[in-house]
Amino acid sequence: MKNALKPLAWVLGLATGLVLIGCAGTQTKESTGEMIDNSAITAKVKAALVDDPSVSAMQIKVNTFKGVVQLSGFVDTAQQKERAQKIAEGIDGVKEVKNDLVVKSEVSKASR
């Protein structure tokens, strides 16, 4: 009976190892834990933006990958762009903020 269980133990061990490897992250893919952490960071940033009356949160998209928050979308003023970045930088777990927000007045100047 012991000999019959040995191959089964190996198969189960191999399957467990493959599952754990499948959950690991790479440079271009998040691990399961990182995905959960990043989702929490994104939610905290969005909530903080909504709570701040000086920022138009509905116009700002927030994405997080490996602790790096990317802000994108359009804002009305340069002050809103700066404020959004400061808010994101103040959230626990944020390693860096990439501020790709565009000020609407700059867009209209460029199109003239």
C-alpha positions, 0 to 999 in steps of 0.5 A: 500500500505504501508503494501505491501512495508514493506516486500519488504523493509525487503527483499531488506535490507537483500539482501544488508546486505548479499552482504556486508557481502559477500565482507568482508574479513576473515583471509584466504580470502581477502575482495574486497577492499583488493584484489584491494589494493593487486593487486595494490601493486603487480603491483607496486612491479613488476614494480619497479623490472623491473625498477631495472637493477640489478634484474632479474625481469623475474625470480621473482614471486610476490604475495600479501595477506593482504599487505604481499608481497611474493617473489618467484623464482630464482635469480643469486646472494645473492645480487639480493635476498637482492635487490629484498627484499629492493625494495619490502619493499620500496613500499607504502602499503607493511606491510611485505616481505616474501623473498622466493627467491632461489639463483641458486648457493645455489641450485647447491651446495645442489645437489652435 
